[in-house]
Amino acid sequence: MEKANITLYTVIGNPDRIVTSIRDRFKEMTKELTSENGAIILTLADDSNIAFNISHQKDKPDFIASHTAGMANYFASAQTPLVELKENVLRQIRVFNCITGITFEVDDNEDRTNYIINCLFAVANDVNGFLLYPSMQIYTKEGKLLFSIQGESQLTEFIPIGNADLLDANRPEEAPADVERRLRSIALLEARNIPHMEHLHSEALESEVKLRSREEMVKRAAALFAVAVYSEVMLSEDSDREAARSYFNKMDELYGVKSYITPHEAAYINNPEPEEQECIQFGWRYECCGVLLWSAGVVDDLSYPSTIIDVPVLAAIFWQHKGIKDLLSKGFARPETEILDAADMTLRYDWACVDARIHGKEAPASLDGGVVMERHYAFNWIIGANNGADWDHIQPNT
């Protein structure tokens, strides 16, 4: 009899939750559930077996690290126009900390096979997991194709996820200031009828924050503006890469951006034929510029994220100044507490937008999900979230 091999990937604190889910989801057809040589053996009513080999990072860190690195490298080779989605899939793969190899026998009974597959997706749903088929297709817990080695997907966007029991593991307790900030944010959300998660912690508590300097913020803003304006010209009706490069070079003359753009940005600028989706992705970085300039105290206001940033106003700021020192001479160092308040609200706005998208609804209270996501990304970098990750590797979790 032929055997099928499917793999369940998830980010989870306690792998016993997987066993509990297997027991519950297969209970109607289970004859016996035993443990054998570290594997969970499920015997069905027809006396056939399903084997579950669960490996968790806390027990097999080297195996998990090697497996996820190899898997990420494999899918990194996929050619696709879905550049941003692919990057987020790779981020998701790199944070998987639990891998369950699943083996079962396949016969001509389609009803039996469908029953097993449906139960496996139900398990994935219970633990926020993803299923990998032997054809190297990754499916979401809802059964949608997330990504394949051919670069295909049934989704147009994807945000990496993690489980709360892992994300909050080994983190310091909230200090009174953190609790007060969370409660202030929730009060504002409730006043606007925006859904929220009561106990969602900030991505960097006050004891963890390592705020970027004003100079770092302004340099990052200048680099992002240079890349975004290049993208805008590339996306124009009369797309002209030479014209786009000229704008980028003008920003370099004023701000020296070539010396501090990131590896991802440099690869994009140096690519003679970037994909349209990649141009769109980098064009969205205008939104991050606004956050960075506000956090650096160069501009006074950070508007409610219901509409995209006023690009001509942003452009005037950069074209009318004569370099980083000139921009830094404007404004003041914004208080850390004010930045943390805005970062916390942005995290909760993003949670509400993602929650709405998952349930097929419009974002609440006129929030623009794209604007919110870019702001979330920028704030994470500013406050040193994601263990102080560099710009290219920020992960705005919700």
N, C-alpha and C positions, 0 to 999 in steps of 0.2 A: 504493500500500500504506500502511495506517495506521501511524503511529509511536507508540510508547509512551515515556513519560518518567518515570523513577524517579530519586530522589536518594539517595545514600549519605552519611550524616553520621557522623563519628567524631571522637574526640579522640586524636591520634596525633602522635608526634614526627617520624617519618620517613615521608613519604607514599609512598616507593618500596615500602613493604610492601604497599600496595594493588596496585601494578602486579605485584609478585611473586605475590600471591594470584590476581589475574585470570588470569595466565599459567598458574598451576597448576590452578585450578578449571575452566577452560574447555579444557584441553589436549586432551581426547578429541575435541572437535569443532572445534578451531582449525585453520584453513588458513594464516593469516598474522596477525602482530601487528606493527603499525607505528605510528609517531608522525607526526602530521600537524597542523601549526599549533597545537602544544601539547596536542593531544588524542591519546589512545591509541585507535587504530582496530583492532578485532578482527574479522577476516574469518572467518566460520564455513564449514564444509564445503559449505553450500548457496550460498556466495558472498554471503550477506547480511552486513551489518555491524552491529557494536555500537560506539558511540562513548562513551568515558569522558573527561570533562573534569574534571581534578583541580585544585582550588584549595586551597592551604594558607595558613595565617595568616602564615607567614614570608615568603611571596612576595606575597600579596595581602591585607594586614591590613585595609585599608579595606573591601574587598568582603566579607570574612568578618564583620567587625563589623556592617556594614549589613545583611547577609543574616540573620544570627542574631538581631539585634535586631528586625527586621521579622517574622521567623518567631515569635519569642517573643511579640511584641505580638499577632499574629494568633491564636495558640492561647490567649492570656490571655483572649480574649473568649468562649471556650467555656464554656457553663453546664453544671455537673456537680456531683453530690453527692460526687465523689471529690476533695475539696479538697486533701488532703495529696499524693495522687498527682499531681494537676495541678501543684502547686507544684514538686514534684521534677522533673517533665517540663520545666517552664520553666527550672529550674536547669540541667538537662542541655542544653537547647537553647542556653543562653547560654554554655556552655563548649565547644561544638563548635568545633574549629579547622581542620577539613578537610571540604570539601564536594565530592562527586563527582557531577556530572550525567551520567546514563546515558540514552542514546537508542538504541532498536532498533526494527526493523520487526516488525509483528505481522500474521500471516496466519491462515488457517483451520486451520493445523496446531497443534493444542493440545499435542501432545507436544513440539514445538519450543519453544513459549512456556513450558511448564512446565519444560523443561530450562534455559532461560535464567533464569527466576525462581529455580529451585532453586540454580543456580550463584551468582546474586547474593546469596542468603541465606548461601551457604557463604563467599563473600567477606566479607560482614558479620560472620560468625562469626570469621573469621581476624583481623579488625582491631577487634573489639569495636564494631561499627557498628550503625546503625539505618537502615531504608529508609523513605522517604516516597513514598507513592503519589500520583498526580494527584488522587485523591479527598480529599487532605489527611488521610490516615491514616498514622500512624507505627507501624512494626512493629519488634519486637525481632529480634535475630539468630536467635532460635528460631522466628520466624514468628508470634509472638503480637501481637495489636493492643495497642500501648502506649497510644495516645491518638488520638482523632479530634476534628475540629472540632465534632462533635456531643456531645463530652464522654464518649464511650464508651471502655471499656478491657476487655481480657480479664484484666487483673491487678487485684489488690486493693491492692497496694503496689508501690512502685518506688523504688530508691535510685540516684541519679546515679552514673555510673562515669567513670573516666579511665584512660588507659594509663600504665603505670609509666614508660615512656621519656619521656613528657611531664611527669608529675608530679614526677619527680626532676630534670628539666632545669633548669639554671642555679641549682640549689640548692647551698649550701655543703657541703663534705665533712663527714661525721660526725666529730665530735670524739671523743676516747677516752671521754669521759663518755657520749656518745650510744650508742656501740658497747656499752659496759658495760651501759647501761640496756636496750638491745635484747636482749642476751644473758641478762640477769636475767629479763626478761619471758618469753623463750622457754623458759628452764629451768622456770619456773612453769607454763607452758602444757603442756610435756611431762610434768611431774609429774601433771597432771590429764588427760592424754591428749586435749588440745584441739588440733585441727589448726591449723597456722600457716604463714605465708609467711616463709621464712628471712630474706629481705633487705628486707622491708617497713620503710621508714623512718618514724620518727615524723613527725607532721604539722607539728611545729615543733621543729627542733633547738635545742639550748641557745643557740646563737648567734642564733637567730631569735626566741626567746620574748620576749613583752612581756606580762608577767603583769598582770592586772587588779588594782586595789587592793581591799583588804578592803571598803571602803565601796561600791565598784561591785558587788562580788559580793553583798553583803547587799541592796542596793537591787534588783538583778536578781532575787534570790530572793523578795523581798517582792512584787514585781510579778507574778512567775510564780505565786506562791501565790494572790494575789488573783484572777487570771484562772482558775486551776485550780479554786478553790472555787466561783467563779461557774459554771463549766462543770459541776461536780458537781451543783449545784442544778438547772441547766437540764436535766440528763440524768435527774433523779429521776423517780419514777413520777408525782408530782403537780407536774410542771414549772411553775414560776412565775417569770417573768422579774423581777418586782418583788422577790420574795424573793432571787433571785440578785443583783440589783443592790444590795440592802441589805447583803449580805455584802461585796460589792466596795467599797461606800462605807465600811463599817466599817474595811476595810484601808486605805482612803485616809485616813480620819481618824487612824489610828495611824501610818501610814508614808508618807503623801503619794504613793501610787503613781501617781496620775493624772499627775503631773509627769514621770514617767520610764518609763511603759509605751511600747512600740514602736508604730510606725504600724500594723503588722498587728494587734497586740493591741487598739489603740484602735478600729480598724475592726470588729473582732469584738465587742467590748463594746457598741459603739454600733449594731450591727445588731439590729433588733427581732425578726428571724426567722432566726437562724443555722441552717445545715444541721446535722443530727445528727452527721455525720462531723467537722465542724469543732469541735463541742463535745468530741467524743472526743479529737481531736488536742490541743486545749488542756488537756484533763483530764490527759493524760500528762505535762504539765509539772511535776507534783508530783515526778517523778523528778529533774528538773533542779535543783529546790530543794535536794534532799538533797546533791547534788554541790557546789552553790554554798556551802551552809552549812558543809560539811566543809572545802572549800578555804579558806574564810574563817576557819576555826578555831573556829567557833561550836559545832559538834558534834565529838565525838571520833572517831566511827567511820563508815566507809563500808563497808557489808556487801558480801559477794560477790553479784553481780547475778543471783541465781536467783529472787528473788521481788520483788514490787512493794514500794515504800516503805510504812512504817507511817504512814498519813495522820493518824490521831489524834495520834500523837506529834509529827509535824511541825506539825499545827495548834496543839497546846499551846505550842510554841515561839513561834509568831507571836502568838497571842491573849494569852499571859501576859507579853509584853514590851510596852514602851510607846514603840516607835519605833526608828528606825535606830540612834541613839546608844546606846540601851539594849542592843540586840543586839550592837553592836560592843564594848560593855564586857565581853562574855562571851568567854572563850577567849583565843586568841593568834594571831599571824600564822603560818600554817603554812609550813614551809620550801618554797621553790620546787622543790627536788629531789624532795620527797615528792609534790608535785602532779604533776610531770612523770612520775614513776614510775607514778602511778595513771592519768594520761592515756594513757601508752604501752600499759599493759595493756588499757585500755578499747578503744583502737583495734584491738588484736589480738583481743580478745573479739568485737568487732563484725565483723571480717573472718571469724572462724570461724562466726558466726551467719549472715552473708550467704552464705558458701560453702555452708553446710548448706541454706539456703533455695533456692539455685540448683539444688542437686542433689536437692531434694525430701525432705530428711532433717530430723529434729528437731535443734535446737541442741544441741551437745555439752555434757557435764558439767553438765547442768541449767541452763545459761544461759537467761535470759529475753531473747529478742531485742529486745523492745520496751523493756525497762529499759536494756539495753546501748546501744541506739541513742540514747535520750534522754541518757544519761550522756556518750556520745561527743559529742553536740551541745554540751552544757554545757562539757565540758573544752576543746573547740576554741575556744569564746569566751573562756574563762578564760586560756588560754595564748597567745591572739593568733594562732591558726592561720588559714588561709584569708586571708592578708595582712591580718590584723587586722580582718576583716569585722565589721559590727555584728550584733546578735543575729538580726535577721530574715533575714540573708543568709549565715549559717553553712552550710558544705557539708561534712558529715562523710564524707569519702571513705574507701573501704576498698580 
